Amino acid sequence: MTSVLLLDVVGLTPRTLAHMPRLGALAASGAQTRLGTVLPAVTCSVQSTMLTGLAPAQHGIVGNGWYFRDQGEVHLWRQHNALVQGEKVWEAARRDRPGFTAANIGWWYAMGASTDVTVTPRPVYHADGRKSPDAYVRPPALHDELTGALGEFPLFQYWGPTASIASTRWMVEATRMVMRERRSDLVMAYLPHLDYDLQRFGPESLQADRAAAELDAAMAPLLDDARAAGATVVAVAEYGIEPANLPVDLNRVLRSEGLLEVYVQQGREQLDPWTSRAFAVADHQVAHVYVADPADVGRVRDLLKGLPGVDEVLDRAAQQRYGLDHERSGELVVVAEPGAWFTYYYWLDDDRAPEFARGVDIHRKPGYDPAELFFDPADRLAKAKAGLGLVRKKLGLRYAMNVVPLDPSWVRGTHGRLPSSEADAPLLLCSNAELPFWGGAGDTVPAARVRDLVLQAAGAGASGGRVGVDATVGAS
């Protein structure tokens, strides 16, 4: 029997909740408050804070990716749970209640986690370079139970130009199956649907309103199950998505100043992190800038501070103010102004762009690329090319989806900085109004406090709930 259902409803804000009557009713009968997110307000960092009660400076997840100095490589979207430094909420619960069980459907850093049930997207990487949809599932027998009932995980509807409600529906139904058939005191589910059209069209668009309503309807059976089971529902958002109108090319500026270097393969330019004096790992509205020589830090800081769209450039001392001063962080962290966001682009001529730039390739790109949500509007054959690629995949042939635009101006929504408006600030909802909301009704609950809230909802107390000043710094 499930005690707590913890839902990560990506992009849940007052603006989106207005189009979600079912989730709104849960909030009206329970509790609703603003969630004080962390910097950077991106998936991996905020999830890790909510599950550990620690700031990024303590748990080490300084973004969706960073420069691994010991490897000389930029890696985004790693999956090993050991990267998260600190005790997770279910581990804390087990100290108070031996035998406490937990299931994770889709929250990040799932692989190798000590949860009893794990379901996370994980493609099949074939020997010839092809990639097929699938998921990593523990215990192994559950994999065939889920795919037998729900079909294969819809990977190509989880991210990319064809991302849609299908992936969230699969997550919802997988969560329902786990709640019915596997004893779990805590069930965590990740529901990403609002990430798509809010970034494609902006949070003020009609498409965003429709996406919110669509997600609410998809969630309804899961909320019914939770109510029937007597489970407490806690719904959180990592961030809100705000309108975007100004892409900023940090790496192109660094290259023009002779600080970033590339190497060439088959006429295409690759980022050279080994010899660059400075380069940026762009992650939505926050970028970690890695500076090889301490003598260059002042020059790089002054260069970036003067760029249109840049709000702050944080050195190590300033990072401490936001709880972001970890060894994985860049020597400088750049924060965008409202409406601005950072591209990862480093080439100066699109004809020299790397092959992966026009594809959906989240692991090879040295930064986040929201343009992956679009078929290139300038290429009338982009959708036909994608269709041909899928046919080749089904025939077991290699294929490439070279359909992503290199024009960042299509992106209409972004996140990563601390919220600029109440309408686009993330929310925390709870079906149980009796649980303590620190500071009183209507006040902000820091993301670091979600851990204690879940422990109390699960009846495991908040023993070991070491939430100090550093864990809540930067929350707004």
C-alpha positions in Angstrom: 0.0 0.0 0.0 1.3 3.4 -0.9 1.6 6.0 1.8 2.9 8.9 -0.4 2.7 9.5 -4.1 5.3 12.1 -5.0 4.6 13.7 -8.4 7.1 15.8 -10.3 4.7 17.8 -12.5 7.3 19.7 -14.6 6.3 23.3 -15.2 3.4 23.4 -12.6 2.8 27.1 -11.9 -0.2 29.3 -11.1 -0.5 30.0 -14.8 -0.7 26.3 -15.8 -2.7 25.2 -12.7 -5.5 27.5 -13.9 -6.1 25.0 -16.7 -5.8 21.9 -14.6 -9.2 21.5 -12.7 -8.4 18.1 -11.3 -5.1 19.0 -9.8 -6.6 22.3 -8.7 -9.3 20.5 -6.8 -6.6 18.5 -5.0 -4.9 21.8 -4.0 -8.2 23.4 -2.9 -9.1 20.5 -0.6 -5.5 20.2 0.7 -2.7 22.8 0.5 -1.0 24.9 -2.1 2.2 27.0 -1.7 5.0 28.3 -3.8 8.1 26.1 -4.0 11.4 27.9 -3.5 13.5 26.4 -6.2 17.3 26.5 -6.4 19.9 27.9 -8.8 20.1 26.5 -11.3 16.4 25.8 -11.6 16.8 22.7 -13.9 15.7 19.2 -13.5 18.7 17.3 -12.1 19.7 20.0 -9.6 16.2 20.6 -8.2 15.2 17.0 -8.0 18.4 16.2 -6.1 17.7 19.0 -3.7 14.2 17.8 -3.0 15.3 14.2 -2.5 18.3 15.0 -0.2 17.4 18.2 1.5 20.7 19.6 0.4 21.8 22.5 -1.8 23.8 21.8 -5.1 26.9 22.9 -3.2 26.4 19.8 -1.0 24.9 17.2 -3.2 27.0 18.1 -6.2 24.4 18.2 -9.0 25.3 21.6 -10.3 23.2 21.3 -13.4 21.9 18.8 -15.9 25.5 18.3 -16.8 28.9 19.8 -16.3 32.6 19.5 -17.3 34.1 16.3 -15.8 37.6 17.7 -15.1 39.0 14.3 -14.4 37.9 13.0 -17.8 38.3 16.2 -19.8 34.8 15.8 -21.2 31.4 17.6 -21.0 28.7 15.1 -20.0 25.0 15.9 -19.7 22.2 13.6 -18.6 24.3 11.0 -16.8 22.2 8.4 -15.0 24.2 6.9 -12.1 22.7 7.7 -8.7 26.2 7.7 -7.1 26.7 11.1 -8.7 24.3 12.5 -6.1 26.2 13.1 -2.9 24.0 12.7 0.2 21.4 10.5 1.7 18.1 10.2 -0.2 14.7 10.6 1.3 13.9 6.8 1.2 17.2 6.0 2.8 16.5 8.4 5.6 13.0 6.8 6.0 14.6 3.4 6.4 16.6 4.5 9.3 13.4 5.4 11.1 11.3 2.6 9.6 13.2 -0.5 8.7 11.6 -2.2 5.7 10.4 1.1 4.2 10.0 0.6 0.4 10.3 3.1 -2.4 9.6 3.1 -6.2 10.9 5.5 -8.7 9.2 6.0 -12.1 11.2 8.5 -14.1 13.0 10.7 -11.6 16.6 11.4 -12.6 19.7 9.6 -11.4 17.7 6.4 -11.1 20.2 3.8 -12.2 22.0 2.2 -9.3 19.7 3.9 -6.8 18.7 2.0 -3.7 15.0 2.2 -4.5 13.1 -1.2 -4.5 11.5 -0.5 -7.9 13.2 1.6 -10.6 11.7 2.5 -14.0 13.6 5.0 -16.1 14.0 5.6 -19.9 17.0 3.8 -21.3 17.4 3.1 -25.0 18.9 0.0 -26.5 22.2 1.0 -28.0 22.8 -1.4 -30.8 26.3 -2.4 -32.0 25.8 -0.8 -35.4 25.0 2.6 -33.8 21.2 2.3 -33.9 19.1 3.3 -30.9 15.8 1.7 -30.0 13.2 2.7 -27.4 13.3 0.9 -24.1 13.6 1.4 -20.3 15.8 0.3 -17.5 13.6 -1.6 -15.0 14.3 -3.2 -11.6 13.4 -5.8 -10.6 14.0 -7.3 -14.1 10.7 -9.2 -14.2 8.8 -6.0 -14.0 10.2 -4.9 -17.4 8.2 -7.4 -19.3 5.2 -6.9 -17.2 5.2 -3.2 -18.0 6.0 -3.5 -21.7 3.5 -6.4 -22.1 0.7 -4.2 -20.7 1.8 -0.8 -22.0 4.0 -1.4 -25.0 7.6 -0.2 -25.3 8.5 3.1 -23.7 7.7 5.8 -26.3 11.2 7.2 -26.3 10.7 9.5 -29.4 7.7 11.1 -27.6 9.8 11.7 -24.5 12.1 14.2 -26.1 12.7 15.7 -29.6 10.4 17.1 -32.3 7.8 14.4 -31.7 7.7 14.8 -27.9 4.1 14.5 -26.8 1.7 13.4 -24.1 2.3 9.7 -25.0 5.4 9.5 -22.8 3.7 11.0 -19.8 0.7 8.7 -20.3 3.1 5.7 -20.2 4.7 7.0 -17.0 1.2 7.5 -15.5 0.1 3.9 -16.4 3.4 2.5 -15.2 3.0 4.2 -11.9 -0.6 2.9 -11.5 0.7 -0.7 -12.2 3.4 -0.3 -9.6 1.0 1.0 -7.0 -1.4 -1.8 -7.6 1.1 -4.7 -7.8 4.2 -3.7 -5.8 4.2 -2.7 -2.2 5.8 0.7 -2.0 5.5 3.2 0.9 6.8 5.9 -1.4 6.1 6.1 -5.1 7.8 8.8 -7.1 6.6 9.6 -10.7 8.0 12.1 -13.2 5.5 13.7 -15.5 7.3 15.8 -18.2 4.5 16.9 -20.6 4.5 20.6 -19.8 8.2 20.8 -20.8 7.4 20.5 -24.4 4.9 23.1 -25.7 5.8 25.6 -23.1 9.3 25.7 -24.5 8.1 25.4 -28.1 5.4 28.1 -27.9 5.9 29.9 -24.6 3.9 29.7 -21.3 1.4 32.3 -22.4 0.4 30.5 -25.6 -2.8 28.6 -26.3 -0.7 25.5 -26.9 0.6 25.8 -23.3 -3.0 26.0 -22.0 -4.0 22.9 -24.0 -1.0 21.0 -22.8 -1.9 21.8 -19.1 -5.4 20.5 -19.7 -4.2 17.4 -21.5 -1.8 16.6 -18.6 -4.5 17.1 -16.0 -6.8 14.6 -17.8 -4.0 12.1 -18.1 -3.2 12.3 -14.4 -6.8 11.9 -13.3 -6.8 8.0 -13.1 -3.6 8.1 -11.0 -5.1 10.6 -8.6 -8.2 8.5 -8.3 -6.0 5.5 -7.4 -4.1 7.5 -4.8 -7.3 8.6 -3.2 -8.7 5.1 -3.1 -5.5 3.8 -1.6 -5.5 6.5 1.1 -2.2 7.9 -0.1 -1.0 11.4 0.4 -0.3 13.1 -2.9 2.6 15.6 -3.0 2.9 17.4 -6.3 6.0 19.5 -6.9 7.5 21.4 -9.8 11.2 21.8 -10.3 10.8 25.2 -12.0 8.3 27.3 -13.9 8.8 28.2 -17.6 8.9 31.9 -18.5 8.7 33.5 -22.0 12.0 33.4 -24.0 13.0 36.0 -26.5 16.8 36.4 -26.5 19.3 33.6 -27.2 22.8 34.4 -26.1 25.8 32.7 -27.7 28.4 32.7 -24.8 30.7 30.2 -26.5 30.8 32.2 -29.8 31.9 35.3 -27.8 34.6 33.3 -26.0 35.8 31.9 -29.3 35.9 35.3 -30.9 38.1 36.5 -28.1 40.5 33.6 -28.6 39.6 31.8 -25.4 37.7 28.8 -26.8 39.3 26.4 -29.2 38.0 23.8 -31.6 39.4 20.9 -33.5 38.3 19.7 -37.0 37.1 16.3 -38.2 35.8 15.8 -41.7 35.4 19.5 -42.1 33.3 19.9 -39.0 34.3 21.6 -35.8 34.3 20.0 -32.4 34.7 21.8 -29.1 38.2 21.3 -27.7 37.9 21.4 -23.9 41.5 20.2 -23.4 43.1 23.3 -24.9 40.4 26.0 -24.5 41.2 28.7 -22.0 37.5 29.2 -21.3 34.3 27.6 -22.5 30.7 27.5 -21.3 28.5 24.5 -20.6 25.1 26.1 -21.3 22.1 24.8 -19.4 18.9 26.9 -20.2 19.4 30.2 -18.4 22.5 29.2 -16.4 25.9 28.4 -17.8 29.0 27.0 -16.0 32.1 28.7 -17.5 35.3 26.7 -17.0 38.5 28.8 -17.0 41.7 26.9 -17.2 44.1 29.6 -15.9 43.1 31.5 -12.8 44.7 34.6 -14.3 42.0 34.6 -17.0 39.0 34.6 -14.6 38.8 38.4 -14.3 39.0 38.9 -18.0 36.4 36.3 -18.7 34.1 37.7 -16.0 34.3 41.3 -17.4 33.8 40.0 -21.0 30.6 38.1 -20.1 29.2 40.7 -17.7 28.9 43.2 -20.6 26.8 40.9 -22.9 23.2 41.8 -23.6 21.0 39.2 -21.8 23.5 38.5 -19.0 22.2 39.3 -15.5 24.9 38.0 -13.2 28.4 36.5 -13.4 29.1 34.6 -10.2 32.6 33.9 -9.1 33.3 31.3 -6.3 32.3 33.7 -3.5 29.1 34.7 -5.3 28.2 31.1 -6.0 28.4 30.5 -2.2 25.5 32.9 -1.8 23.4 30.7 -4.0 24.6 27.4 -2.5 26.3 26.5 -5.8 30.0 26.6 -4.8 30.9 22.9 -5.6 34.0 21.7 -7.2 32.0 20.6 -10.2 30.8 24.2 -10.8 32.6 26.4 -13.3 35.0 29.0 -12.1 32.3 31.3 -13.2 28.5 30.8 -13.4 26.5 33.0 -15.7 22.8 33.7 -15.1 20.6 35.1 -17.8 18.3 38.1 -17.6 14.5 37.3 -17.7 13.6 36.2 -21.2 17.2 35.4 -22.2 18.8 32.0 -22.4 22.1 30.5 -23.4 22.9 28.4 -26.5 25.7 25.9 -26.5 26.8 26.9 -30.1 30.5 27.5 -30.5 30.9 27.3 -34.4 30.9 30.5 -36.4 29.7 29.1 -39.7 26.7 26.7 -39.8 28.4 24.7 -42.6 31.1 23.8 -40.0 28.7 22.8 -37.3 29.2 19.3 -35.9 27.1 16.5 -37.3 25.2 16.1 -34.0 24.0 19.7 -34.1 21.1 18.9 -36.4 20.1 15.9 -34.5 18.5 14.9 -31.2 21.8 14.0 -29.4 21.6 14.9 -25.8 24.7 13.0 -24.7 27.1 14.4 -27.3 26.1 18.0 -27.3 28.3 20.0 -24.8 25.2 21.9 -23.6 21.4 21.9 -23.6 19.7 22.4 -26.9 15.9 23.3 -26.8 15.9 23.5 -30.6 15.7 19.7 -30.5 12.0 20.2 -29.8 11.5 21.4 -33.4 11.5 20.1 -36.9 13.6 22.7 -38.8 11.0 25.2 -40.1 13.5 26.2 -42.9 13.6 22.6 -44.2 10.4 21.7 -45.9 11.5 18.0 -46.0 12.4 17.8 -42.3 9.3 15.7 -41.3 9.6 13.5 -44.4 13.3 12.9 -43.5 12.2 11.9 -40.0 9.6 9.5 -41.3 12.1 7.9 -43.6 14.5 7.5 -40.7 11.8 5.7 -38.7 11.2 3.4 -41.6 14.9 2.6 -41.7 14.9 2.0 -38.0 12.0 -0.5 -38.3 14.0 -2.3 -41.1 17.0 -2.6 -38.8 19.0 -0.1 -40.8 21.1 2.8 -39.5 19.5 6.2 -39.7 20.2 9.8 -38.8 17.6 12.4 -37.8 19.2 15.5 -39.2 16.1 17.7 -38.7 16.9 20.1 -35.9 17.2 23.8 -36.7 20.4 25.7 -36.0 18.3 28.9 -35.5 17.6 29.3 -31.8 14.9 32.0 -32.3 12.1 29.4 -32.5 12.4 28.7 -28.8 9.7 30.6 -26.9 10.0 29.3 -23.3 12.9 28.8 -20.9 13.9 28.4 -17.2 16.9 28.1 -15.0 17.2 31.4 -13.2 15.2 32.0 -10.1 11.6 33.0 -10.9 11.0 36.4 -12.3 7.2 36.4 -11.8 4.6 34.8 -9.5 2.7 33.5 -12.4 5.6 31.4 -13.6 7.0 30.3 -10.2 6.9 26.6 -9.3 4.3 25.3 -7.0 4.0 22.6 -4.3 0.6 21.0 -3.7 -0.4 18.5 -1.1 -3.6 16.5 -0.6 -3.2 16.6 3.2 -3.7 20.1 4.6 -2.7 18.9 8.1 1.0 18.4 7.2 3.3 21.3 8.3 4.1 23.9 5.7 7.0 25.8 7.1 6.3 29.5 7.5 2.5 29.1 7.3 -0.1 28.8 4.5 0.8 30.7 1.4 4.4 31.1 2.2 7.3 29.6 0.1 8.5 26.1 1.0 12.1 25.7 0.0 12.8 22.8 -2.3 15.2 21.4 0.4 12.1 21.0 2.7 10.3 18.6 0.3 12.4 15.8 1.8 11.1 16.4 5.3 7.5 16.8 4.0 7.7 13.4 2.3 9.1 11.8 5.5 6.3 13.2 7.6 3.6 12.3 5.1 5.0 8.7 5.1 5.0 8.6 8.9 8.8 8.2 9.0 9.4 11.4 10.9 12.1 13.8 9.9 14.9 12.2 11.8 18.2 13.2 10.3 16.5 16.1 8.6 19.6 18.2 8.5 18.3 21.2 6.5 20.7 24.0 7.3 21.2 27.5 6.0 23.1 26.2 2.9 20.3 24.0 1.9 17.8 26.8 1.4 20.1 29.6 0.2 19.0 31.0 -3.1 15.4 29.9 -2.8 12.9 32.6 -3.6 
